[in-house]
Amino acid sequence: MDADKKLPVYQLFIPPVNLMELRRDIWCNDPLPAKLTINKKKLDIDIVYRGSHIREFRKKSYHVVFHKPNTFKGAKEIHLNAEYNDKSLLRNKLSLDFFADIGTLAPKSQFVHLKLNGKDEGVYLELESVDQYYLKQRNLPEGSIFYAVDGDANFSLMSDLDKGIKKSLEMGYQKKCGPVKDEMHLQELLIQINTISRADFEGEIIKYIDVEKYLRWLAGVIFTQNYDGFVHNYALYRNGDTGLFEIIPWDYDATWGRDVNGEVMEEDYVGIEGFNTLTARILDIREFRLRYQRLLKEIMDTHFNVARMKPIIFGMHDQLSPYVPNDPYIRVNKAIFDNEPDFILKFIDDRAKYIRSQLYKLD
């Protein structure tokens, strides 16, 4: 195996008493002290399980916060994702890299080989945290970041969860960083999305949302077919210089033809117009709709096609392949792992044909 293809080894040490506490209540969000060694660099960290339903899986995912030193390689925290339900292990990274390639802000990620207290835990995906350090790494203007934490992050005044009017406009969001006053800007954004008249929408919404970047993000959701991506699995970034909100994808393992349980999701499951209140209102405007139509065509010609994606997919697969037999959680699924690249490529071909057949709806 080429040296540049080897995965970095992350040696995680959680004191046995802390590991017992972590396993005693998987839903506890109180971090516990631990140590992480990367390339012989010893780091004091705080650690806790991450995710919602994924906490119940045998192979756990972790949220790591650097304690001493205070940051590592410019980051305050990282996420170590098990990608347990994705038998290809690569859908999340493939998606986030795809978003970045088509001009959308997206977190960086890399595959790592994790060991816990000397025991092999297998392949993990290290995900960059979307926070003030994320902005700094990219020389982006300071601003606020709000995580969409549940289905109420639907850009509506109505709750998806309670099926009534939202008790608070911030329902569905959790502020990660930024000044308090930006909470008012989020509220104003949601009010404007839902109250600007149809006649005024085209001229007014551009004062709140970077529409071009929103359309690129929407295209990314549609191509990868993330069913949850419209009301979840994203962060909002309010650019402090422009005052406009941008959208950043997050957690994209249920994509490329498989759902959150790893089951087949047919290529026509999600229509090209997507869903959520903001998307519906933007695509109601002919100029925005035609721009979106052109974007879909451009991206299929340049990025979302088998010729472009095949070397990327097989490159990731080849990098991970030597590690799968030693992953205690997925080694029995090696045959499935080996079949996934062809499955994903077939999805890309079928999805592109479906999208092309639906472009007339955007005329």
N, C-alpha and C positions, 0 to 999 in steps of 0.2 A: 504494500500500500504506500502511495506517495506521501511524503512527510506533510505536504500542504493539505492532504485529505484527512489526516488524522484528527480526531475530535479532541479538543482540550479536555483534560481530566479535572473534574471538580471533586475534591475530597471534602465531604461534609462530615463534621463531627458534632453530634448532639449528645451531651452528657446523658447517660442512661436514665437518670431520674427525670430529666426534662423530656426525653423521648417518650417515657411512660405517660407523662402529663399530656403531651401532645396527642398521643393515641387514645387517652382516656376520654377526651371530649373533642372530637374532630371539628366541631362547630365553634370552638372557642377562638376568638380573634386576639387574645392577649399574647403578644410575642414572647418567645423564650430565648435566652442567650445560647449561642452555639458558635462554632468556628468553621470557617471555610478556607481551604487551601487551594490556590490557583497558581500553577507554575511556581511552586515553592514559596509563594507569597501567602503568609498567614493573616487571615482577616477575622476580627471579632464581629459577629453579626447578631441580629435578632431574627428569629424565624417563626413562621406560622404557616399552617396549611392555607392554600388559596382556592378560590372558586366556590361554586354552589354545589350542584349535584355531583361534580367531579370529586368532592371530598370523600365520597363513599366508595370510590374505586380503590382497588388494592394498591395500585401504583399512585402515590400521592403527588400532588403538585405543591410547590412552595413559594411563599413570598419572603424574600430576603431583604433586610435593611442593613446597610453597612453602619457599624458602630465605631470601630477603631481599625483603620482610619475612617474618618467620617464619610469619605467618598472613595470609590474605586473606579479608575478609568473614567472619571467625570460623572459617575452615576451615584446617587444616594441609595437606590434600591433596584432590584431586578426581580424577575419572576422566572421560576424554573417549572416549566410545564411538562407533564408526563405524556400528553397527547395519547392517553390510554385508549380512547375509543376510535382513534384514527389508525387503522392497521398499516397505513403507508408511512405514518409518523411525520409526513412532510407537508400536509395540507395547509397548516397554519403559516408556516414560513413561506410556502409557495404563494399563498394569498397576499401576505404583507409585502413581499418583494414585488409582486405583480402591481399592487396599489402604488408603490413607490415608482415603478417603471412607467406608469401611465400619468404621473404628475400629481399624485395625492400624498399628503403627509402620512407617514406610517412609521411605526416603531421598527427598529432594527432587531434582528434575531440571529441566533447561531445555535447549531446543535452542539451539545456537550455530552460527555460521558460522566455520569454521576456515581459516586461511591458514598455510601452512608455508613459511618462507623466501620469502615473497611470492607463492607459488603457491596457487591455490584448491584446498583439500582438500574443500570441500563442507560438508554438514550433519552436525553431531555432536550427541550428547546428553551434556551435562555432568551427571554423577552425583555426588551428595554421598557422601562417604566415611562409613561407619558406624564411628565411633570415639568417643573421649572428647569430641571437639569436637562431634560429633553430639548427644551427651547434653546438653552444655552449652547448645547452641543452643535446646534444647527445655525447659530447666530441669528435666531429668530427674535423678533421683538418680544419683550416681556408682555405677559398677559395672563388671563385666567384660563384654567382648564377644568371642565366639568365632566365627570364620568357618567355615562348612562348606565345605571345600575339595575334597572328592571324595565318592564314593558311600559311603564308610565312615561318613559322618555320618548314619547310618540309625537311630539310637536303639537299636541292637541290640548284643549282645555278640559277634555273628558279623560277620565281614567280608564286605562285598559284593564286594570286589575279590579277596581271597585265598581266599574260600570256606571259611574256617575260623574258629576262635575268634580274636578280635582279640588281637594281642600287647600292645597298650596300649589302655586305654579312651579315650584322647584321639585315637585314629586317626580321621582324617577332619576334624579340627578344627585351627585355628590361632588362637592367642590374639592378638587385636588390641590389647587394653588391659585393665588391671585388675590387682589384687594377685595374687601367686603363690598365696595360699591358695585363691583361687577356682578354681584348676585342680582342687583336691580336691572342690570343690562340683560341678564338672562330672562328675567321676568318680562321685561319690555319686548324682547325678541318674541317670546311665546304669545304675548298679547297681540303684537303686530301681525304675526303669521295668521292669526285667527280672526282678526278684525279689519285689516285693510280691505277696502272694497275691491271687487274684481277689476274695475276700471282703473284703479290707482296702483294695483299690485306690482306691475312691471317696473314702474318708476320708483316705488317706495321700498320694496324688499331689498334692493341693492344697497340700501343704507344700513342694512343689518347683517346680510349674508353675502359672502363671496360666492356668487351664483355659479361662476365658471368652475370653481373648485368643488362646489357641491355636486355639480353635474358629473364631474370626473369621478368623485366618490360614488355617486349613484351607479355609474357605469361599472365600477369595480364590484359593487355588490351584485349587480345583475349578472355579470360574467361569471363570478365565482359561485353564484346562486346561494348566498347566505340568507336563509329564510328569516333568521332573527336579526339580520343586519339593519333593518329599517327602524326598529324601536329599541335596540339593544346593541351590544358589541361595538360601541363607538364612544369617542370623547369629543366634546366641543372645546375648541380653542378660540378665545376672543383675542385677536391680534391687537396689541396695545397701540400700535401705530395707526392702523387703518380703522380700528373700532369695529371691524367685521368679524363675524364668526366663521370659522372653518371647522371641518369635521375630519376626525382621524379614526380609522378602523382599529378594531381590537378583538382578539379571540376569534380566529377564522378557521377553526379546525373542521366545522360542519359545513364543508364546501366541496367543490369539484365532484359533485355527483353522489355525495353521501350526507346523511342528516346527522343530528346530534347524537344519535345512538349507533352511528356507523352503518345504518341501513341505506339501501339504494334510494336516491332521490332522482326521479326521472328528470330529463333535461328541460321539460316544459312545466315544471312544478311552480316556478316563480315567473310571472309575466314581466315583460320588459318595462312596464310602467311602475313596477314595484308597489309599495304602499307605505303610507304615513301621511299626515296632513300636509307637511311642508312639500313633499314630493308631488302630491296631487295638485297643490296650488301652483307650484313652479311649472309643471308640465301642462297646466291649463293655459299658460301664456305661449302663444304660437312661436315667438322668437326664441324663447328658452327651449321649447320642444324641438324645434328644428336644429338648434345647436346640439342638443342631446342626441338627436338622430345622426348628425354628422360625426359626433364623437364615437358613437357605437360603431359606425362604419370604419372610421379611422383606426380604432383600436383593434378591430377584427383584422384589418389589413396588416397592421404592424406588430401586434402583441398577442392577441387571443387567437392563435392558430397553431396547428400541430407542428409546423416547421419551426416556429419560434420557440414553442414550449417544450418540445421533445428533449433537446439537449439539456435544458434546465432541469427538467423532472428526473431524467436518468442520471444527471450529475449528482443531484441530491441523493437519489436512491443508491448509487454506487458508493457515495461517501458513508452512508449509514449501514450498508449491507454487512460489512465485517463485524459490526457490533450487535446485530440482532440475535445471533445464536447465543450470545452471553447475557442478553437481557432477560432476567428471570420472569418477566411478566408477559413477554410476547414471543419468546423463542419458538413456542409450539405453533405460532402463526406465520412462520417464515415463508411458507408457500403462498399464503395470502399476501404478505408483504411484497413478495416478488411479482405478484400479478397486478398490484395496484398501479404502477406506472401506465400499463396498457389500458387499464380501466379509466384512469384520469384522461388519457389522450382521447379515448373514445368519447368521453363526456364532452371534452372541448370541441370535438368535431360535431357532435350531435347538438350541443348547446348553440354553437355558432350558426348552424343551419336553422335552428328554431328561431333565434334572434333575427336573422335575416328575413325569415318568413313573416315576422311581426312588425318590421320597420314601417310598414304602411300605416300603422296606427298612429304614428307620430307626424304624419303629413299635415 
